[in-house]
Amino acid sequence: MSQYWVGQIPKRPLSIDVRDSFGRELDLTAYDNFQVRLLDDNNNEVDLSGSDLQVGGARSGQFVFVWPTGRSLFQTPGDYLLQMVLSDENSKDYTTSWAIKVRELGEVN
């Protein structure tokens, strides 16, 4: 689980490793398109415009998500979920989700 703060604009990209249920690397070269989805604590999709997803190695399921600059994706505290969408012309698959905890200074948890 990653942790960020309300209003934070992370400088360091987020490393994403897509694995199978046994923890092994997945060969994702059969897919043409990779996207990231982020849901906030109210299950609303967060606008990711200005972000970038870099394919570090589709053969090994390695990606780097670069946060947008100049604005924060984290407007409210809570548990956010990040998920990747893997697709090609005939199929669409989803990865498991990654939890992101967004806190606010002074928040009791």
MOSULKA-V654287 format. One record per residue. N is the residue number from 0. PHI is phi as a letter, one per 40 degrees, with the letter a starting at -180 (* if undefined). PSI is psi in radians with two decimals (999 if undefined). OMEGA is omega in whole degrees, 0 to 359 (NA if undefined). Layout:
n/phi/psi/omega
N/PHI/PSI/OMEGA
N/PHI/PSI/OMEGA
//
This chain:
n/phi/psi/omega
0/*/2.30/176
1/c/2.70/177
2/b/2.36/176
3/b/3.09/183
4/b/2.61/176
5/d/2.27/180
6/g/-0.13/182
7/c/2.44/173
8/b/1.60/186
9/c/2.36/176
10/c/-0.63/182
11/c/2.21/178
12/c/2.82/179
13/c/2.15/178
14/c/2.28/180
15/b/2.15/176
16/b/2.02/179
17/c/2.14/182
18/b/2.81/174
19/c/-3.12/184
20/c/-0.22/177
21/c/0.07/179
22/g/0.20/180
23/c/2.69/176
24/c/2.52/178
25/b/2.36/174
26/c/1.93/184
27/b/0.30/183
28/c/-0.24/178
29/c/-0.27/181
30/c/2.54/180
31/c/-0.43/189
32/b/2.40/179
33/b/2.28/179
34/b/2.77/176
35/b/2.42/173
36/b/2.50/178
37/b/2.18/178
38/b/2.40/178
39/c/-3.04/184
40/c/-0.34/178
41/c/0.22/179
42/g/0.42/175
43/c/2.41/179
44/c/2.33/181
45/c/2.35/178
46/c/2.05/183
47/b/0.24/181
48/d/2.45/183
49/g/-0.16/177
50/c/2.98/180
51/a/2.39/175
52/b/2.06/180
53/b/2.30/180
54/c/1.88/179
55/c/-0.57/180
56/a/1.60/181
57/c/-0.52/180
58/c/-0.46/181
59/b/0.13/177
60/g/0.52/183
61/b/2.25/181
62/b/2.79/175
63/b/2.15/178
64/b/2.08/180
65/c/2.11/182
66/c/2.62/176
67/c/2.67/177
68/b/2.66/176
69/g/-0.13/177
70/a/2.66/180
71/c/2.50/173
72/c/-0.21/187
73/b/1.61/184
74/c/-0.46/182
75/b/2.64/177
76/c/2.74/176
77/i/-2.94/181
78/c/1.98/177
79/c/2.72/177
80/b/2.30/176
81/b/2.39/181
82/a/2.59/175
83/b/2.53/175
84/b/2.18/181
85/b/2.16/184
86/a/2.82/169
87/a/-2.92/184
88/c/-0.55/187
89/b/-0.06/184
90/a/2.83/176
91/a/2.17/179
92/b/2.75/180
93/b/2.50/175
94/c/2.99/169
95/c/2.89/183
96/c/2.71/176
97/b/2.34/180
98/c/2.39/175
99/b/2.10/179
100/c/2.17/177
101/b/2.12/184
102/b/2.84/174
103/b/2.37/182
104/d/2.27/182
105/g/-0.13/179
106/c/2.36/177
107/c/2.17/180
108/a/999/NA
//
